[in-house]
Each structure stands twice: as structure tokens, then as C-alpha cells.
């Protein structure tokens, strides 16, 4: 048989448990037609490459990455990382940085909540050190932020703004007033990356190319893009460029995307959007057929849904979906031939999902046999 590529004298990891190693392979029409020892090459003709004992393995599949958000962070970085000894030192360090770097539109900092040693920062304190510009502090895990009044005003967040998901995605309040601290879905991509919303196609392509180059260098052949959360205008800006790059033959990595749903009330609209996105962003190397549900948050900032209360704050966290809601969305996704991906950290979140899986289908959902 005439072959396109013949490789011999290699150390090949096959991923086949019965035959995990080989020394030769043959490729024809983009497919492996032979993987084995060199004796089996006798039936093939073509250019032969002797690898001199070099190692070959299947391409790496990264099962959890984020493609769109890092594009934004290239142009709206998380900021200066600070590790203060308590709240006052945090305020002093930020005030000193702002004084030494005047004229910025938004000052950005990155800080773990633990450095506050049980205290919290409120917008009035941030306004005092940064009255003439925006100020944002990204919490270390990326699931909460602190902002000053200018950012709240820009995005129309007031004392009357309802929490997206009480107990899970919410605006911290004191005496009924928002403090500038936000958790989980309340942070929204549009708030963190709003300066990235106006990126040009050239800027997006440059950031994507850096990611593609990294994947090629390290042998990553496929990734699961674990979620497009919040304002879709930014995510779709990036996905449109992925489509265009693939049409130009410049996307050698398979991307399996997912749409994030943060609350049960958004499930119906989310399913419609997922179907639309599946149609519009569908190329050889880009597919979207998964709904990702953030059932809860993280233990570090006490938004994971637990069975027993957290010791220091005496709360248990909340889940985005009830068991009944999970059962319903599972049925609807299955009917649409779509997949479900779940973020669950706390044991109560996991139990709620499993309770939903165990629920029998509603009669109205049953198809006649």
C-alpha cells in the first residue's frame, strides 16, 4: 500500500492497554493505518523517517481550560499582587502604588482574602485612597472582587440591585448598602474585563496565536473550554475569531466549548442560547455542545454548598439548582443531544446533583412507546 508517512525506530506510546508500545507507524489520508513493530512495515511504500529512538505519544487533551477570559486578561491584567499583613497595610500598599502611578483609568490588584485576617474592605475605604479613578481588587481564586464606587456606578450597581443568586452569587451588603465586595456570578466578566470589550480582531488574534503556539509546543491537541460565563458579547468576540482562524487553516487545536448557566431560572434561555451557539460556532476544530452549571462556589470564600455550616461564618452556602431543576435540565439536554458539565465543590452541591439524577422522569416528559 502507498502511504503518506512511514515512521520507524521510534518509541511510541499507543494508549492501547493490550499493546502499549510500538516502534513504527504508517499514516495514509490523515489516518493511522498501522501501528506496531517494524516487521509490519513490509506491506507499505513511501517516504520513511527514522526517528533514531525518539519518543512519540498521542496529543495531550486538556480537560479544563479557559480560552476567552485569558484573552481579556492579556489586555486587562489582574494587576499588582499584594500580600499585606492585614487590611490597613493592604490599603497603605495600594495607596502608595496609586500615588507613584498617577493617571491610570483603573487600578488593579490581586490579593488573597486571607491576608485581611478576618477583616473586609468596603468601597468607602477604596474611595478614600482612589477618589479619581476606578479601583478593583481581584480575589486570588477569581471568584470574588472588591471595587470602589466608580466601578459600581459605571455598571449601575446600587443598594436596590438584586443578588443574582442569594447566598451564592451576591453583592455583600452592610446595613442594607452594597459594600463593593461581590461574589461568584455577581462579579461578571463585564465588570472584571470591561476594558477588554473593545479589543480589535488583531488584538484577539494575537492573544489566540500565543495560546496556539503554546499548545503546539507542548503537544496539546484538544481542549475543553470550561465555560463562557456572563456577558456573551466578549466571549463571542473571541469565538468569532476562532471560527475565522479555523477557516484559514490556522487552528490546529480541537476546541470543545461550553456555555455557563449560573442559576436555575436561566436554564430555559440558556438552552436556547446553547443551541444558537452550537449552530453559529461550528467548524472542523471548534464545537460547542455542553451546558456548564455552576452548582456552587469554592470553600476558600465560603460559597461552596456544604452539609454542615462553616465554622467561622456559620453558613452552609447555596446551590444554583435544586434537585428538580437538575432533573429537568438533564432531560432537556438529553432530548437536544447536548451534554452537561457541572462545577460542584461542596458535598451538598454534589448530593443535590445526584438526587436530581435519581429522580424519575415526569410523566409529561415521557415519549409514547
VOPAGU-2260 file (C-alpha; in pm, 1 decimal, decimal comma):
REM VOPAGU-2260
SITE   aa  ch    i         X         Y         Z
SITE  UNK   A    0       0,0       0,0       0,0
SITE  UNK   A    1     120,2     350,2     -86,7
SITE  UNK   A    2     145,8     557,0     234,6
SITE  UNK   A    3     180,3     928,6     305,9
SITE  UNK   A    4     411,3     886,2     604,7
SITE  UNK   A    5     612,7     594,8     742,1
SITE  UNK   A    6     797,5     625,6    1073,8
SITE  UNK   A    7    1032,3     365,8    1219,8
SITE  UNK   A    8    1287,3     329,7    1500,3
SITE  UNK   A    9    1065,6     522,9    1741,4
SITE  UNK   A   10     946,8     473,7    2098,2
SITE  UNK   A   11     570,9     504,7    2057,1
SITE  UNK   A   12     324,3     516,1    2345,1
SITE  UNK   A   13      -3,5     395,3    2194,1
SITE  UNK   A   14    -253,6     432,7    2485,5
SITE  UNK   A   15    -364,4      77,0    2399,3
SITE  UNK   A   16    -357,3    -125,8    2722,2
SITE  UNK   A   17    -305,9    -451,2    2531,5
SITE  UNK   A   18     -21,1    -312,1    2319,7
SITE  UNK   A   19     109,6      -0,8    2496,6
SITE  UNK   A   20     434,6      30,7    2299,6
SITE  UNK   A   21     533,1      23,9    1931,7
SITE  UNK   A   22     832,6     115,2    1720,1
SITE  UNK   A   23     671,5     201,2    1384,5
SITE  UNK   A   24     361,8     363,7    1235,9
SITE  UNK   A   25     208,2     439,0     897,5
SITE  UNK   A   26     -21,6     729,3     804,0
SITE  UNK   A   27    -244,4     747,6     494,7
SITE  UNK   A   28    -504,4    1013,2     418,4
SITE  UNK   A   29    -458,7    1163,8     764,0
SITE  UNK   A   30    -524,8     837,3     948,9
SITE  UNK   A   31    -306,6     580,5    1121,7
SITE  UNK   A   32    -331,4     263,5     913,1
SITE  UNK   A   33     -63,0      75,1    1102,0
SITE  UNK   A   34      96,4      96,5    1447,0
SITE  UNK   A   35     325,3    -185,3    1553,3
SITE  UNK   A   36     674,9    -323,8    1506,2
SITE  UNK   A   37     899,2    -261,2    1206,4
SITE  UNK   A   38     835,2    -607,0    1061,9
SITE  UNK   A   39     483,6    -488,6     977,3
SITE  UNK   A   40     612,8    -212,0     751,0
SITE  UNK   A   41     682,3    -457,3     468,7
SITE  UNK   A   42     337,9    -403,0     318,6
SITE  UNK   A   43     374,9     -25,7     284,5
SITE  UNK   A   44     557,5     202,7      42,5
SITE  UNK   A   45     650,3     568,5      84,1
SITE  UNK   A   46     898,7     806,7     238,3
SITE  UNK   A   47    1044,4     660,1     555,9
SITE  UNK   A   48    1153,9     869,9     855,3
SITE  UNK   A   49    1396,6     713,2    1102,0
SITE  UNK   A   50    1340,3     882,5    1439,3
SITE  UNK   A   51    1650,7     735,3    1597,9
SITE  UNK   A   52    1467,6     619,2    1907,3
SITE  UNK   A   53    1277,4     942,8    1976,2
SITE  UNK   A   54     953,3     933,0    2176,4
SITE  UNK   A   55     604,2     968,3    2022,6
SITE  UNK   A   56     276,7     991,1    2214,9
SITE  UNK   A   57     -83,7    1086,7    2136,5
SITE  UNK   A   58    -165,8    1456,2    2162,1
SITE  UNK   A   59    -247,6    1581,2    2510,9
SITE  UNK   A   60    -613,7    1654,2    2582,9
SITE  UNK   A   61    -654,4    1932,9    2840,6
SITE  UNK   A   62    -991,7    1869,5    3001,7
SITE  UNK   A   63   -1030,4    2210,9    3169,3
SITE  UNK   A   64    -902,8    2538,5    3029,9
SITE  UNK   A   65   -1049,3    2883,5    2967,0
SITE  UNK   A   66    -975,2    3037,6    2629,0
SITE  UNK   A   67   -1179,8    3356,3    2615,0
SITE  UNK   A   68   -1115,2    3502,1    2960,9
SITE  UNK   A   69    -731,9    3484,4    2935,7
SITE  UNK   A   70    -756,1    3676,1    2607,1
SITE  UNK   A   71    -918,0    3955,1    2806,4
SITE  UNK   A   72    -661,8    3932,8    3085,4
SITE  UNK   A   73    -382,8    3988,3    2832,2
SITE  UNK   A   74    -520,1    4339,6    2783,8
SITE  UNK   A   75    -680,0    4387,7    3127,4
SITE  UNK   A   76    -429,5    4217,5    3360,1
SITE  UNK   A   77    -519,4    4114,4    3714,2
SITE  UNK   A   78    -278,8    4377,4    3840,5
SITE  UNK   A   79     -20,8    4407,9    4115,0
SITE  UNK   A   80     -13,1    4110,2    4350,3
SITE  UNK   A   81      -6,5    4218,2    4713,2
SITE  UNK   A   82      44,6    4011,3    5030,1
SITE  UNK   A   83     -26,7    4256,7    5314,3
SITE  UNK   A   84     -25,4    4197,0    5686,9
SITE  UNK   A   85    -387,1    4293,2    5747,4
SITE  UNK   A   86    -635,1    4540,7    5599,4
SITE  UNK   A   87    -459,2    4865,9    5686,8
SITE  UNK   A   88    -138,1    4753,2    5523,4
SITE  UNK   A   89    -336,5    4649,5    5216,1
SITE  UNK   A   90    -484,3    4998,8    5191,6
SITE  UNK   A   91    -145,9    5159,7    5250,2
SITE  UNK   A   92      27,8    4948,8    4983,3
SITE  UNK   A   93    -243,0    5027,4    4725,3
SITE  UNK   A   94    -244,4    5398,2    4812,9
SITE  UNK   A   95     133,2    5411,8    4770,0
SITE  UNK   A   96     112,2    5238,8    4430,5
SITE  UNK   A   97    -159,8    5477,2    4309,8
SITE  UNK   A   98      44,9    5778,2    4423,4
SITE  UNK   A   99     351,7    5653,0    4234,1
SITE  UNK   A  100     149,7    5567,0    3919,8
SITE  UNK   A  101     -87,6    5859,0    3862,2
SITE  UNK   A  102    -328,0    5894,3    3572,9
SITE  UNK   A  103    -445,0    5535,1    3523,2
SITE  UNK   A  104    -809,9    5481,0    3436,4
SITE  UNK   A  105    -837,1    5167,7    3652,1
SITE  UNK   A  106    -600,2    5039,1    3918,5
SITE  UNK   A  107    -596,3    4663,5    3952,0
SITE  UNK   A  108    -465,7    4449,2    4236,1
SITE  UNK   A  109    -464,3    4076,3    4313,8
SITE  UNK   A  110    -494,5    3962,6    4675,2
SITE  UNK   A  111    -591,7    3652,0    4870,1
SITE  UNK   A  112    -874,4    3721,5    5116,9
SITE  UNK   A  113    -676,7    3553,9    5396,8
SITE  UNK   A  114    -433,2    3847,4    5406,3
SITE  UNK   A  115    -712,3    4063,3    5552,7
SITE  UNK   A  116    -706,6    3841,4    5866,0
SITE  UNK   A  117   -1081,9    3834,6    5911,5
SITE  UNK   A  118   -1147,3    4199,0    5819,4
SITE  UNK   A  119   -1310,8    4316,0    5499,2
SITE  UNK   A  120   -1267,8    4614,7    5271,8
SITE  UNK   A  121   -1557,6    4844,4    5183,3
SITE  UNK   A  122   -1596,8    5085,8    4896,3
SITE  UNK   A  123   -1561,5    5396,1    5114,7
SITE  UNK   A  124   -1208,6    5286,0    5209,6
SITE  UNK   A  125   -1121,4    5229,4    4843,9
SITE  UNK   A  126   -1275,3    5565,3    4750,0
SITE  UNK   A  127   -1053,8    5735,3    5009,7
SITE  UNK   A  128    -730,9    5606,2    4850,1
SITE  UNK   A  129    -857,0    5627,5    4490,2
SITE  UNK   A  130   -1118,1    5905,3    4452,2
SITE  UNK   A  131   -1045,7    5998,0    4089,9
SITE  UNK   A  132   -1017,5    5658,0    3915,6
SITE  UNK   A  133   -1155,4    5307,6    3925,0
SITE  UNK   A  134   -1006,9    5055,0    4167,5
SITE  UNK   A  135   -1052,3    4679,1    4155,1
SITE  UNK   A  136    -907,5    4401,8    4372,4
SITE  UNK   A  137    -932,8    4050,3    4229,3
SITE  UNK   A  138    -952,2    3780,7    4495,8
SITE  UNK   A  139    -689,6    3507,8    4447,3
SITE  UNK   A  140    -925,6    3233,3    4325,2
SITE  UNK   A  141   -1102,0    3466,4    4082,8
SITE  UNK   A  142   -1444,1    3406,1    4238,2
SITE  UNK   A  143   -1486,0    3742,5    4414,0
SITE  UNK   A  144   -1373,7    4104,3    4381,4
SITE  UNK   A  145   -1369,6    4433,7    4569,0
SITE  UNK   A  146   -1440,7    4756,8    4377,4
SITE  UNK   A  147   -1476,3    5125,5    4456,2
SITE  UNK   A  148   -1782,1    5342,5    4393,3
SITE  UNK   A  149   -1674,6    5447,1    4044,2
SITE  UNK   A  150   -1696,6    5087,8    3917,7
SITE  UNK   A  151   -2031,7    5033,6    4089,9
SITE  UNK   A  152   -2164,6    5349,5    3925,3
SITE  UNK   A  153   -2030,3    5255,0    3581,6
SITE  UNK   A  154   -2219,9    4925,1    3593,5
SITE  UNK   A  155   -2534,1    5055,4    3761,5
SITE  UNK   A  156   -2498,4    4851,8    4080,3
SITE  UNK   A  157   -2694,6    5015,2    4364,4
SITE  UNK   A  158   -2838,1    4916,9    4701,7
SITE  UNK   A  159   -3152,5    4807,3    4516,3
SITE  UNK   A  160   -2975,1    4575,7    4271,6
SITE  UNK   A  161   -3095,9    4221,7    4344,5
SITE  UNK   A  162   -2845,7    3945,0    4410,6
SITE  UNK   A  163   -2816,9    3707,3    4110,9
SITE  UNK   A  164   -2834,2    3403,4    4344,4
SITE  UNK   A  165   -2880,4    3483,1    4714,1
SITE  UNK   A  166   -2621,9    3301,2    4921,9
SITE  UNK   A  167   -2407,8    3209,6    4620,7
SITE  UNK   A  168   -2371,7    3495,5    4369,7
SITE  UNK   A  169   -2435,1    3815,8    4558,6
SITE  UNK   A  170   -2334,9    4171,2    4649,6
SITE  UNK   A  171   -2208,2    4198,0    5005,3
SITE  UNK   A  172   -2421,2    4445,0    5199,8
SITE  UNK   A  173   -2383,1    4624,9    5532,5
SITE  UNK   A  174   -2687,5    4789,9    5688,3
SITE  UNK   A  175   -2861,8    4746,1    5352,3
SITE  UNK   A  176   -2589,6    4918,3    5149,6
SITE  UNK   A  177   -2363,9    4747,3    4894,9
SITE  UNK   A  178   -2003,4    4745,7    5016,1
SITE  UNK   A  179   -1827,2    4694,3    4683,3
SITE  UNK   A  180   -1746,2    4330,2    4756,6
SITE  UNK   A  181   -1906,8    4082,7    4513,7
SITE  UNK   A  182   -1911,9    3703,6    4499,3
SITE  UNK   A  183   -1929,1    3448,5    4219,5
SITE  UNK   A  184   -2166,0    3534,4    3931,0
SITE  UNK   A  185   -2220,4    3884,7    4070,2
SITE  UNK   A  186   -1863,4    3969,9    3965,4
SITE  UNK   A  187   -1949,7    3921,5    3595,8
SITE  UNK   A  188   -1694,0    3915,3    3317,1
SITE  UNK   A  189   -1818,5    4255,4    3200,0
SITE  UNK   A  190   -1701,8    4411,7    3528,1
SITE  UNK   A  191   -1362,0    4242,7    3551,7
SITE  UNK   A  192   -1275,1    4267,2    3183,0
SITE  UNK   A  193   -1475,8    4566,4    3070,9
SITE  UNK   A  194   -1169,1    4733,9    2922,9
SITE  UNK   A  195   -1126,0    4424,6    2706,2
SITE  UNK   A  196   -1468,3    4458,7    2545,9
SITE  UNK   A  197   -1329,0    4692,9    2280,5
SITE  UNK   A  198   -1042,7    4471,8    2163,4
SITE  UNK   A  199    -976,5    4469,5    1790,5
SITE  UNK   A  200    -972,4    4149,6    1586,3
SITE  UNK   A  201    -595,5    4189,2    1555,5
SITE  UNK   A  202    -554,0    4201,9    1933,2
SITE  UNK   A  203    -772,1    3893,6    1983,7
SITE  UNK   A  204    -587,4    3704,8    1709,4
SITE  UNK   A  205    -250,8    3791,3    1865,3
SITE  UNK   A  206    -357,2    3656,4    2204,1
SITE  UNK   A  207    -506,1    3341,8    2049,4
SITE  UNK   A  208    -190,7    3285,1    1845,7
SITE  UNK   A  209      19,5    3289,4    2161,1
SITE  UNK   A  210    -208,7    3023,8    2310,0
SITE  UNK   A  211    -199,7    2815,9    1989,9
SITE  UNK   A  212     181,1    2833,5    1979,9
SITE  UNK   A  213     194,2    2711,1    2340,4
SITE  UNK   A  214     -35,4    2416,7    2261,5
SITE  UNK   A  215     170,7    2316,1    1958,8
SITE  UNK   A  216     497,7    2340,5    2151,6
SITE  UNK   A  217     376,2    2118,3    2434,5
SITE  UNK   A  218     172,9    1872,0    2230,9
SITE  UNK   A  219    -179,0    1979,1    2331,6
SITE  UNK   A  220    -410,2    1867,0    2052,7
SITE  UNK   A  221    -755,3    1916,7    2209,2
SITE  UNK   A  222    -905,4    2120,3    2495,4
SITE  UNK   A  223   -1233,8    2154,4    2679,5
SITE  UNK   A  224   -1312,2    2525,0    2711,9
SITE  UNK   A  225   -1479,1    2509,3    3052,6
SITE  UNK   A  226   -1726,4    2785,4    3023,8
SITE  UNK   A  227   -1846,0    3109,2    2866,6
SITE  UNK   A  228   -1987,1    3291,9    3173,0
SITE  UNK   A  229   -2177,7    3617,3    3186,3
SITE  UNK   A  230   -2190,5    3875,8    2908,8
SITE  UNK   A  231   -2167,1    3681,0    2582,1
SITE  UNK   A  232   -2054,9    3978,0    2373,1
SITE  UNK   A  233   -1696,0    3936,6    2490,2
SITE  UNK   A  234   -1688,0    3557,2    2456,4
SITE  UNK   A  235   -1842,2    3566,4    2111,3
SITE  UNK   A  236   -1588,1    3825,1    2001,1
SITE  UNK   A  237   -1319,8    3562,1    2071,8
SITE  UNK   A  238   -1516,9    3269,3    1928,2
SITE  UNK   A  239   -1576,5    3456,8    1603,6
SITE  UNK   A  240   -1200,8    3487,0    1568,0
SITE  UNK   A  241   -1156,3    3115,0    1641,8
SITE  UNK   A  242   -1400,2    3040,8    1359,5
SITE  UNK   A  243   -1210,7    3267,5    1123,0
SITE  UNK   A  244    -872,7    3120,6    1222,4
SITE  UNK   A  245   -1005,4    2770,5    1158,9
SITE  UNK   A  246   -1139,8    2869,8     817,8
SITE  UNK   A  247    -790,3    2997,0     735,7
SITE  UNK   A  248    -633,9    2669,2     849,2
SITE  UNK   A  249    -468,8    2836,8    1149,8
SITE  UNK   A  250    -640,1    2648,3    1433,7
SITE  UNK   A  251    -461,3    2312,9    1478,9
SITE  UNK   A  252    -616,2    2250,3    1824,6
SITE  UNK   A  253    -962,6    2099,7    1871,2
SITE  UNK   A  254   -1178,1    2320,3    2097,7
SITE  UNK   A  255   -1481,7    2171,0    2272,4
SITE  UNK   A  256   -1672,4    2464,5    2420,9
SITE  UNK   A  257   -1942,9    2506,4    2684,5
SITE  UNK   A  258   -2194,0    2772,6    2787,8
SITE  UNK   A  259   -2215,5    2861,4    3158,4
SITE  UNK   A  260   -2550,0    2878,8    3337,0
SITE  UNK   A  261   -2538,9    3028,7    3687,2
SITE  UNK   A  262   -2898,1    2989,5    3800,7
SITE  UNK   A  263   -3197,9    2764,1    3754,4
SITE  UNK   A  264   -3415,7    3048,8    3628,5
SITE  UNK   A  265   -3172,9    3098,1    3337,4
SITE  UNK   A  266   -3181,4    2734,6    3223,8
SITE  UNK   A  267   -3451,7    2769,6    2958,1
SITE  UNK   A  268   -3294,1    3075,7    2797,8
SITE  UNK   A  269   -2950,9    2916,3    2838,8
SITE  UNK   A  270   -3061,3    2612,8    2641,8
SITE  UNK   A  271   -3180,4    2837,4    2357,9
SITE  UNK   A  272   -2850,4    3022,5    2358,9
SITE  UNK   A  273   -2651,6    2699,3    2365,6
SITE  UNK   A  274   -2836,8    2572,1    2058,4
SITE  UNK   A  275   -2768,1    2901,2    1880,5
SITE  UNK   A  276   -2400,4    2897,0    1973,3
SITE  UNK   A  277   -2375,8    2536,2    1861,5
SITE  UNK   A  278   -2502,8    2638,9    1517,0
SITE  UNK   A  279   -2300,3    2956,9    1478,1
SITE  UNK   A  280   -1963,1    2835,3    1605,2
SITE  UNK   A  281   -1926,8    2503,7    1431,2
SITE  UNK   A  282   -1611,5    2438,4    1230,3
SITE  UNK   A  283   -1374,4    2147,0    1187,5
SITE  UNK   A  284   -1185,2    2226,1    1507,0
SITE  UNK   A  285   -1446,6    2417,3    1707,8
SITE  UNK   A  286   -1763,3    2265,8    1853,1
SITE  UNK   A  287   -1997,4    2375,3    2133,3
SITE  UNK   A  288   -2241,8    2119,8    2269,9
SITE  UNK   A  289   -2218,2    2142,3    2650,9
SITE  UNK   A  290   -2403,0    2335,4    2921,1
SITE  UNK   A  291   -2190,8    2405,0    3228,1
SITE  UNK   A  292   -2375,0    2460,1    3554,6
SITE  UNK   A  293   -2202,0    2630,4    3846,6
SITE  UNK   A  294   -2379,3    2447,8    4128,7
SITE  UNK   A  295   -2180,3    2629,6    4396,3
SITE  UNK   A  296   -1856,3    2821,4    4452,5
SITE  UNK   A  297   -1539,7    2749,7    4649,5
SITE  UNK   A  298   -1461,9    2656,8    5008,0
SITE  UNK   A  299   -1197,5    2927,3    5047,9
SITE  UNK   A  300   -1451,3    3208,5    5021,7
SITE  UNK   A  301   -1734,7    3001,3    5175,7
SITE  UNK   A  302   -1956,0    2984,2    4866,8
SITE  UNK   A  303   -1930,8    2605,1    4827,4
SITE  UNK   A  304   -2257,3    2439,1    4935,4
SITE  UNK   A  305   -2184,3    2230,9    5245,4
SITE  UNK   A  306   -2393,3    1996,9    5459,1
SITE  UNK   A  307   -2255,2    2135,5    5786,3
SITE  UNK   A  308   -2201,2    2509,7    5839,9
SITE  UNK   A  309   -1862,4    2675,1    5802,6
SITE  UNK   A  310   -1709,5    2717,8    6148,4
SITE  UNK   A  311   -1620,0    3085,4    6118,6
SITE  UNK   A  312   -1924,0    3222,5    5932,9
SITE  UNK   A  313   -2197,5    2973,9    6033,0
SITE  UNK   A  314   -2345,4    2944,5    5685,6
SITE  UNK   A  315   -2368,6    2645,0    5452,5
SITE  UNK   A  316   -2361,5    2815,8    5114,3
SITE  UNK   A  317   -2624,3    2775,0    4841,5
SITE  UNK   A  318   -2674,6    2575,5    4523,9
SITE  UNK   A  319   -2766,5    2728,0    4189,3
SITE  UNK   A  320   -3008,9    2446,9    4105,0
SITE  UNK   A  321   -3249,4    2232,7    4304,7
SITE  UNK   A  322   -3260,7    1858,2    4250,9
SITE  UNK   A  323   -3580,4    1908,8    4049,6
SITE  UNK   A  324   -3408,0    2170,7    3836,2
SITE  UNK   A  325   -3117,3    1937,0    3763,6
SITE  UNK   A  326   -3359,1    1658,7    3667,5
SITE  UNK   A  327   -3541,6    1890,6    3428,8
SITE  UNK   A  328   -3229,9    2029,7    3259,1
SITE  UNK   A  329   -3082,2    1680,2    3224,6
SITE  UNK   A  330   -3394,4    1568,0    3040,7
SITE  UNK   A  331   -3395,6    1873,2    2812,8
SITE  UNK   A  332   -3026,5    1844,0    2730,4
SITE  UNK   A  333   -3064,8    1474,8    2657,3
SITE  UNK   A  334   -3356,2    1544,0    2422,9
SITE  UNK   A  335   -3141,4    1801,0    2239,9
SITE  UNK   A  336   -2840,8    1565,3    2225,0
SITE  UNK   A  337   -2637,4    1807,1    2435,3
SITE  UNK   A  338   -2402,5    1742,4    2727,6
SITE  UNK   A  339   -2391,4    1863,7    3087,8
SITE  UNK   A  340   -2077,7    1971,2    3276,5
SITE  UNK   A  341   -2102,0    2051,0    3646,9
SITE  UNK   A  342   -1895,0    2259,6    3886,1
SITE  UNK   A  343   -1953,3    2108,7    4231,7
SITE  UNK   A  344   -1722,2    2167,0    4528,2
SITE  UNK   A  345   -1929,0    2125,6    4844,5
SITE  UNK   A  346   -2082,0    1790,2    4937,6
SITE  UNK   A  347   -2434,9    1935,3    4943,6
SITE  UNK   A  348   -2393,2    2053,7    4584,1
SITE  UNK   A  349   -2286,4    1702,6    4481,0
SITE  UNK   A  350   -2573,7    1543,4    4672,5
SITE  UNK   A  351   -2823,9    1777,1    4510,4
SITE  UNK   A  352   -2699,3    1679,4    4164,6
SITE  UNK   A  353   -2714,7    1308,4    4247,7
SITE  UNK   A  354   -3066,3    1349,6    4390,3
SITE  UNK   A  355   -3165,4    1511,7    4061,8
SITE  UNK   A  356   -3015,3    1228,4    3859,0
SITE  UNK   A  357   -3211,5     975,4    4063,2
SITE  UNK   A  358   -3544,8    1147,2    4008,6
SITE  UNK   A  359   -3775,8     961,5    3769,7
SITE  UNK   A  360   -3880,5    1149,1    3453,8
SITE  UNK   A  361   -4202,5    1346,8    3483,1
SITE  UNK   A  362   -4495,7    1191,3    3303,7
SITE  UNK   A  363   -4522,9    1492,3    3076,4
SITE  UNK   A  364   -4169,1    1420,4    2958,2
SITE  UNK   A  365   -4228,6    1057,0    2867,1
SITE  UNK   A  366   -4248,7     973,9    2500,0
SITE  UNK   A  367   -4512,2     721,7    2385,3
SITE  UNK   A  368   -4356,4     383,4    2308,1
